[in-house]
Amino acid sequence: MKTSLLVFARYPHLGKVKTRLAASIGDVNAKEFYTSCAELTYQNMYSMTDEVDVTIYYSERLDEYLMKDWVDMFSESNSIIPQSGNDLGERMKNAFMQTFDRFPHQSAIIIGTDTPDITPEIILQAKHLLESHDVVIGPANDGGYYLLGMNTLHASLFESIDWSTPKVYEQTIQKAEKLNCNVAILEQLTDIDTVDDMQLWLQQSTSLTHPLYNIASRLITYE
C-alpha cells in the first residue's frame, strides 16, 4: 500500500525564503539555494510515485498558480493544497488531518524542502518503519526534525511545542512517549537555515558528491 507524502514548501519570492541564510549571503543567493534544494526534493519525491502519493502543501494561498506552474515542471499530475493554521504545528496538524480524511488507510509522512540529504531511500525507510511503529521521526541538527510520520493522527504532537527552537525534537519525543507511541528514530540530518548550517553541511564527507555541493560552495563565498 502507498504512503501519503506531504511536502511543506513555499514559493521562492525574493527576500521571502531563507531569510536567516540571506542575512549572510544575500537575498538573491538565498533564493537560489532554496530553489535548488526544493527542486531537488520535488525531483526525488516524484521519482517514487509507485510508493507514495505526493501532496505539496504551500504556505501562501495567493501563490496557488505560481506553485502549480513550478511543481508542474516535475510532475504532470500533482496535488497542491494551501497550508492552513496559525503556526507551524497547527499547519502540520491540519495537513495530517486532511490527509487521513482523504486516505484513511494510508500512513502519512511530512517533510520540508530545506534538508538536502532527504532521499527516496530515507522516505522508503520511514515508510517501512511505519509498518511496525506508531511514529517515525528524523532529527535535525538544529534540535528540530526534518521528517515526521504516523499511521493515525496524534494531534498532541503539534500542541504546546516551542516551534523554531532547539526544543522541538525533544518535546515531540516526550509527547509521543506520553501517548505510549512506539517511535522509530531515523539518522540525524542537517537542515540548512543559516550560513553555519551550510558550512556544517559542506564539511560532511557525504556532501562532496551531492548535487547541491557546488552551488552551496559557490554561494557561501559571498558571506
N, C-alpha and C positions, 0 to 999 in steps of 0.2 A: 504494500500500500504506500502511496505517496505521502510525503510530509509537506505541510504548508510552510513556505519560507517567506518571511516578512522582511523586507529591506527598507530601513528608515533612511531617507535621503532628503536633500534639499537642492533646488536648482542653483547652479553656481553663479549667482549675481555678483558682480564685482563689489568687494567690500562687505559682503554678507556671509561669506564662508571662511572658516578657519581664521577667525579674527585674532586669536592669540598667536597663531603662527604668523599672520600678516604683520603683527607688531614688530617682528624681527626681519622678515624677508619681503614685506610689502604686499599690498592687496593683489596686484597682478600675479605675482609668483604664488601666493597662497591659493588663488583661484586656479592656476594651472595645476598645482599639486592636487587640490581637492578633486578637480575634474578628472584627472588621470586616475586617481585612486578609486573614485566612484565608477568610472567606466570599466576599470579592470574588474571591479566587483560585479557589475552587470554582466560582463562577458563571461566570468566564471560561473555565476549563478544560472544564467540562461543556457549554459552548456550542459546542465544536468537536469533538464526538464523531464527526463524519464523517471527521476527520483523525487522531484519536488515540484510543487505548484508555487510559482514566484508571484508575489504581490509587492509592488513598490508603494510604500506609504510616504507621501511627500509633505513637506512642512507647511507650505503656504498655498491655500486654496486657489488664489489668483494665478498660480503658476501651472494650472492644470494643462494647458495646451503646450506650454514650453516643456513641461516634464514629459508629456506624451511624445512630442517630436524627438526629444533626447533619447528616451528609452526605446523608441521605435528603431533606432539605429542598431539595436542588439536583439530585438525580437519582433517578429511581425504580429505576434499575438501576445499582448501583455495586459496586465491588470494594474491600474494605478488608482490609489484611493487617498484622499487628503487625510492627514492626521487630525485628530480631534482631542482636545483636552487642554488643561491649563498649565501643566508641567510635563516633563519627560515621562514620569511614572504614569500619569493619567493617560498620556497618549499611547504608551506601550500597552497598558491595561486594556484600553479601548480597542486597540488593534487586535490583541489576542481574543477579546470578547467577540468582535466581528468575525474573526476567522473561525472560531469554534462554532459560531452560529451558522456560518456558510458550509463548513466542512467538519461536522461534529465527530466524525470517526477518524480524523487525521490528527497526528501530533503536529505541533507548531514550533517553529524556531524563528527568533528575531535577531537580526544583525544590523550594523550600521555600515557606513561607507568610508570610514577613516582608519581602517585596520588593514594595511597592505597584505598581511600574511594569511588572511582568511582565504582558504582554498576549497574547492569542491570536496577534497578528502576530509577536511575538518567538518564540513557540513554533513557528509555521509557518516562520519564517526559519531557526531551528535545524534543523527537520525537513528542509528543502530543502538546507541546507548539508551534512547528513549523507549526501546522495546523492553528494557529491564529496569529502568529508573523512572521516577516521577518527574524529576527536573534535571536538566543538564545546564551547566554554566561554564563560560570561558572567561577566566580572569584576565584583566588587562593590567599593564604595568603601572597605571596611574591610580589603582585602587578601585576602578570601576569594573565593568565587564563588557566584552565585545560580542557575546552571544548568550542568549537565554532560550532554553527550550522546555516545553512541558506538554503533557498529554491532556490536561484539562486546566481550566483557568484557576490559578491560585492568586486571587486578587490582592491579598495582603502583601505579596512580594513587591508590590508597587506603592505601598502606602507607608507614610512616615519614614521615608528614605531621604537622606541628605544628598540630593542629586548634585552632580558636578563637584563632588568632594571625594577624597580618598577613602571614605567610609562606605561607599555604595556596595561594593562586593561583600564586605564583611557583614553589613547589615542585612543584605539579601540572604546570605547563607544562614544567619541567625534566625530569620523569619521562616526559612524553609525547614530548619530543624524544629522550630516550634510547631510546625504543621505535620511533623513526623514524615516529611518527604524523604524519599531515597534519592540522594543527589549525586550525580556524576560530575566530576570536575575535569575540564579539558586543560591542555597546556596553556601557559600564560603567553599572551602576545602583546605587541606594542601598538597602542592607539597613538596616532600622530596628531596632537593638538597644539604642540609648541615646538619651538626650534630645538629644545633639549630632547624632546621625544624623537625628532628627526635625526639628531646626532646619535642618539642611542640606537636607533634602528639601523643606521648606516654602519655602525660598528659591529653589528651582529654578522657572523660569518655567512649565515644563510641569505643575507641581503645581497651579496655580491653578484649573484646570478638572477636577481629579481628584476622583473620588467620595469619597475619604477626606480631602480637604483641610480641609473644615470640621470634621470630627471631630478631626483632628490639631491644628488651630489652637486648638480649644476645650480639648483635653486638656493642651496644653503650657502653658497659663496656670496650671496647678496646680503648676508646678515651684517 
